[in-house]
Amino acid sequence: MARWNFDPLIGLGLLAGFIIWHRWGAREERTAAVAASVVVVGLFMSPFCALGSALFAVRIVHDVILATVLAPLIMRAFALDRCNFSGTLILWTGIHASIFLGWHAPVLYEAAMNSSLMFWIMQISITGSAAIWWSRVLRAPPTNAVAALLATMLVMGLLGALLTFALVPLYAPHYLTAAAWGLTPLEDQQMAGVIMWAPASFIYLLAALGLLFRSFRPEPIR
């Protein structure tokens, strides 16, 4: 609980964001920006960040929050859902899924954990691709949006299954850190897989059901 990260660059970034959205942002955008700032503090400044360096399961939770909580908030804060990004929803679904899966390949993951530059590239690319993807999902017809959400759910489930059923630990940065929490590296990895397979996938299923429910509601009479 004492492992707070008071990185001045993160603090200056949050301060700059507050100034920008306070002066020029609409009310909804300011609300999303404040919520995104709270999430950033929780992910990168609180002891949760240090715990993610120790346990791979916590790092998976961290990355899922990037893609499913921080990214939609950033999308709202920057009004990305009103921007016309080039590329189809299918393309952006593939891009986001590839970036998320790619950074969890053992070689790239180890590089990100051993280099501050690679770590921030990882965080920004996951969050940025997810923010654009969510903006395309919200602008798409309901059937296309639901298909994209279910496809992403399957990708997350696939990663979860691979982590759960792997016979050996794959992530060297956590070989020596999990023991302090009473876990072997393989147990830590399996716990991460279960989190990825069930709760993380359920978020996309819940979003798909929400879009379906909204599409079935009758239009108000004017």
GIRA-V315041 format. One record per residue. N is the residue number from 0. RES is the residue in one small letter. SS is DSSP state (h for helix, s for strand, l for the rest). PSI is psi in degrees with one decimal (none if undefined). Layout:
[[N;RES;SS;PSI] [N;RES;SS;PSI]]
This chain:
[[0;m;l;-13.1] [1;a;l;-3.2] [2;r;l;62.8] [3;w;l;145.5] [4;n;l;105.8] [5;f;l;54.6] [6;d;l;121.1] [7;p;h;-29.2] [8;l;h;-40.0] [9;i;h;-43.7] [10;g;h;-43.2] [11;l;h;-37.0] [12;g;h;-42.9] [13;l;h;-41.0] [14;l;h;-43.7] [15;a;h;-40.7] [16;g;h;-43.7] [17;f;h;-42.8] [18;i;h;-45.0] [19;i;h;-50.3] [20;w;h;-28.6] [21;h;h;-36.0] [22;r;h;-39.2] [23;w;h;-11.9] [24;g;l;148.9] [25;a;l;168.8] [26;r;h;-46.0] [27;e;h;-38.8] [28;e;h;-38.8] [29;r;h;-40.9] [30;t;h;-44.6] [31;a;h;-37.7] [32;a;h;-40.9] [33;v;h;-44.6] [34;a;h;-40.7] [35;a;h;-37.5] [36;s;h;-40.4] [37;v;h;-42.1] [38;v;h;-41.8] [39;v;h;-43.8] [40;v;h;-44.6] [41;g;h;-39.0] [42;l;h;-38.2] [43;f;h;-15.1] [44;m;h;-27.9] [45;s;l;170.0] [46;p;h;-15.1] [47;f;h;-34.3] [48;c;h;-45.1] [49;a;h;-37.0] [50;l;h;-33.8] [51;g;h;-22.9] [52;s;h;-22.9] [53;a;h;-45.0] [54;l;l;127.5] [55;f;h;-33.5] [56;a;h;-40.2] [57;v;h;-37.1] [58;r;h;-35.8] [59;i;h;-43.3] [60;v;h;-43.1] [61;h;h;-49.3] [62;d;h;-34.5] [63;v;h;-40.1] [64;i;h;-38.5] [65;l;h;-48.1] [66;a;h;-29.0] [67;t;h;-13.0] [68;v;h;-58.4] [69;l;h;-42.7] [70;a;h;-48.3] [71;p;h;-35.0] [72;l;h;-41.6] [73;i;h;-38.1] [74;m;h;-43.7] [75;r;h;-42.3] [76;a;h;-37.3] [77;f;l;4.6] [78;a;l;40.5] [79;l;h;-23.3] [80;d;h;-8.9] [81;r;h;4.5] [82;c;l;148.4] [83;n;l;92.8] [84;f;l;141.5] [85;s;l;154.9] [86;g;l;146.3] [87;t;l;167.9] [88;l;h;-37.0] [89;i;h;-43.1] [90;l;h;-46.5] [91;w;h;-29.3] [92;t;h;-43.5] [93;g;h;-40.1] [94;i;h;-49.6] [95;h;h;-44.4] [96;a;h;-40.2] [97;s;h;-40.9] [98;i;h;-44.7] [99;f;h;-47.7] [100;l;h;-41.8] [101;g;h;-43.4] [102;w;h;-13.8] [103;h;l;8.2] [104;a;l;136.1] [105;p;h;-39.6] [106;v;h;-48.5] [107;l;h;-37.3] [108;y;h;-44.9] [109;e;h;-39.0] [110;a;h;-40.0] [111;a;h;-35.5] [112;m;h;-16.9] [113;n;h;-0.2] [114;s;l;126.6] [115;s;h;-40.1] [116;l;h;-48.1] [117;m;h;-36.0] [118;f;h;-46.1] [119;w;h;-31.2] [120;i;h;-41.5] [121;m;h;-50.0] [122;q;h;-44.7] [123;i;h;-40.3] [124;s;h;-40.3] [125;i;h;-49.0] [126;t;h;-44.5] [127;g;h;-45.9] [128;s;h;-36.7] [129;a;h;-38.7] [130;a;h;-45.0] [131;i;h;-40.7] [132;w;h;-45.2] [133;w;h;-37.6] [134;s;h;-37.1] [135;r;h;-35.7] [136;v;h;-45.8] [137;l;h;-25.6] [138;r;h;-10.8] [139;a;l;157.8] [140;p;l;149.5] [141;p;h;-42.3] [142;t;h;-41.3] [143;n;h;-40.1] [144;a;h;-44.3] [145;v;h;-40.9] [146;a;h;-41.2] [147;a;h;-41.1] [148;l;h;-43.0] [149;l;h;-36.0] [150;a;h;-42.0] [151;t;h;-37.8] [152;m;h;-41.4] [153;l;h;-38.2] [154;v;h;-45.5] [155;m;h;-38.7] [156;g;h;-36.7] [157;l;h;-45.3] [158;l;h;-42.2] [159;g;h;-41.5] [160;a;h;-41.5] [161;l;h;-42.0] [162;l;h;-37.6] [163;t;h;-40.3] [164;f;h;3.4] [165;a;l;140.1] [166;l;l;-13.9] [167;v;l;153.0] [168;p;l;138.7] [169;l;l;-14.2] [170;y;l;99.3] [171;a;h;-35.2] [172;p;h;-16.3] [173;h;h;9.9] [174;y;l;-38.2] [175;l;l;-6.4] [176;t;l;-23.8] [177;a;h;-27.7] [178;a;h;-31.8] [179;a;h;-17.9] [180;w;h;16.2] [181;g;l;23.2] [182;l;l;146.5] [183;t;l;160.2] [184;p;h;-36.2] [185;l;h;-41.3] [186;e;h;-40.8] [187;d;h;-45.0] [188;q;h;-41.1] [189;q;h;-38.3] [190;m;h;-39.9] [191;a;h;-40.4] [192;g;h;-43.0] [193;v;h;-41.1] [194;i;h;-43.9] [195;m;h;-36.9] [196;w;h;-39.5] [197;a;h;-74.5] [198;p;h;-42.7] [199;a;h;-44.2] [200;s;h;-34.1] [201;f;h;-30.1] [202;i;h;-43.8] [203;y;h;-36.9] [204;l;h;-42.8] [205;l;h;-41.6] [206;a;h;-40.2] [207;a;h;-43.0] [208;l;h;-38.3] [209;g;h;-42.9] [210;l;h;-39.3] [211;l;h;-45.4] [212;f;h;-43.5] [213;r;h;-35.9] [214;s;h;-24.5] [215;f;h;-12.1] [216;r;l;136.8] [217;p;l;145.7] [218;e;l;139.7] [219;p;l;144.1] [220;i;l;129.7] [221;r;l;none]]
